[in-house]
């Protein structure tokens, strides 16, 4: 049995010797080699690594470790055939002999067990238009050849050549030839019908489709086509007229056929319902907030369930039907007679400003943000973002693909740009001031040949810009401008934005501000236009305001400016009045916190249902906006504690001294670290307060009263049971906002504190 096995192996070995085979690092056969001494063969290591021993014993010394597929010559075996005495090449380049366990070697590599790894295929027969080709490759492990077919190329026909003309009746013939092998292909064909003009055979109406026909002038074949029904010509028919507090009913009637739609209800003009959005909704919400029907956070310009509930409560109080719909009747009762806008926070290129107007009748204040331009938050999408990506790429920073999405790469590019320019940017945010810096840096790298100057009539790009001043706040230089840009040129243009420069022509490339950023395509020859509005502040610079639009030719990217629209720079008024920042506070629903208060001791009463403080006047400490104080000048007025105080002198330092040494009231304005505003400190260290309203409050059962207003006596303390008596026994009986505070939690008073004030 052993001899038969080795005869088979010997035959396999003879085949292998004849083949140009590269033996791999790992051999995959699993047989054990047993061979007589008189049959020397070349063997191959059948393991990744084996050891060669001095004796046929794993306890003897290891001469060398052989790697898989190493070939050795068999010199003999031990008696039981489990060890082979082999000759192999040693590490020094000579040969050595030693013993190897037979199970670690095999004398041939069976192709049937090979996981073939074919190399590159070589074309042995090229394919033709009709016949396949062939390519071969050899296994790098066992040497077997693989052959695969290459599909025929197919004919590459030229154009058809008509050999016999056709009509729509008689077949023609045409031929085409393969440009590779010359094979010809012939087919017959019919020509298309030659139809005359359409003739309407049945007019379409709004109830029935029409029909039209035409005939072939060669063979007379008739072609028919349906004509769609024409739309109804509707007019409204009022069934029930709307009133100022109810919807009407109407239907639509076709003037041609009399078709009538189902009845529909419709509101009178100006009506607002749930689902409405916009400035009108916001104005109504602010009125409801001022009247106490809606929380300040509910004024968001969206008519939802909270607004509907507030409207119902207002209607109920006014004796109207509480249906939650802002009818003209309801809106009339809500309307205010507003005075002019006044700026309470100046706008900068980095931050929005704020303005307010006041109702002449009730004092309600309507606030509005004044945006210096668009601030883009991370995640924003649009053509403006694509425009930014393209500009920053030209400045030399990689913001990724121009996909119009503000992501991580654009954020990093802006940070790298800011570091190079020595400016500060906010991560995750691109402000108008950042866009200004980027566009100005871009102008520096635009070659003179790219900036074409102002467009001219008949030129590739001719941007026509119109800008009109719409509104100017009373005591600021901030103005609302309406704008529109149209391309009167002969080529499509990409509208980049509107630029503002002070005092110089924009063609001179001064430092500019970007009032509008866009990436809109403008068709040529007034094909389309873009428009909008922006705010500009003449206080940003000196001289006239010069606005111009910037665009680029789609074909070559050349930059073009529009006509320049100029506005004279008006100086700001020399006198202004600043008032404390007015945050809305509902004194009848006080949030948790500490509040300065004043009250009469006699109004603190106890009853079976608990202790109550009636007639409590609630105040907040006067707080002034940082920008207002920084722009405060002599001749201005500051409202302090409800009183208008003229500013006769200002001395700026660690504290701002107002009217120091003057006949008018003197005080200091101080700010705390990381604060964005100022508070008042009188010369006796007293603060200034503004009353926010009068309310009644319940005192908690766990409340504590502390009175340390007498500097010569010990503090007085009392728990809830003794609060009423302790307050009424107070030394002077005065509890004012200057020395008294209360702490409110969950709508109840939990602490009453009275401190010493000189």
Secondary structure by P-SEA (a helix, b strand, c coil): caaaaaaaaaaaaaaaaacccccccccccbbbbbbcccbbbbbbbcccbbbbbccccccccccccccccbbbbbcccccccccccccccccccbbbbbbcccccccccccccccccccccccccccccccbbbbccccccccbbbbbbbbcccccccccccccccccccbbbbbbbbccccbbbbbbbbbbccccccccccccccccccccccccccccbbbbbbbbcccccbbbbbbcccccccbbbbbbbbcccccccccbbbbbcccccccccccaaaaaaaaaaaaacccccccccccccaaaaaaaaaaaaaacccccccccaaaaaaacccccbbbbcccccccbbbbbbccccccbbbbbbbbbcccccccccccaaaaaaaaaaaaaccccccccccccaaaaaaaaaaaaaaccccccccccaaaaaaaaaaaaaacccccccccccccccbbbbbbbbbccccccccbbbbbbbbbbcccbbbbbcbbbbbccccccccccccccbbbbccccccccccccccccccccccccbbbbbbbbbccccbbbbbcbbbbbcccccccbbbbccccccccccccccccccccccccccccccccccccbbbbbbcbbbbaaaaaaccccbbbbcccbbbbbcccccccbbbcccccccbbbbbbbcccccbbbbbccccbbbbbbcccbbbbbccbbbbbbcccccccbbbbccccaaaaaaaccccccccccbbbbbccccccbbbbbbcc
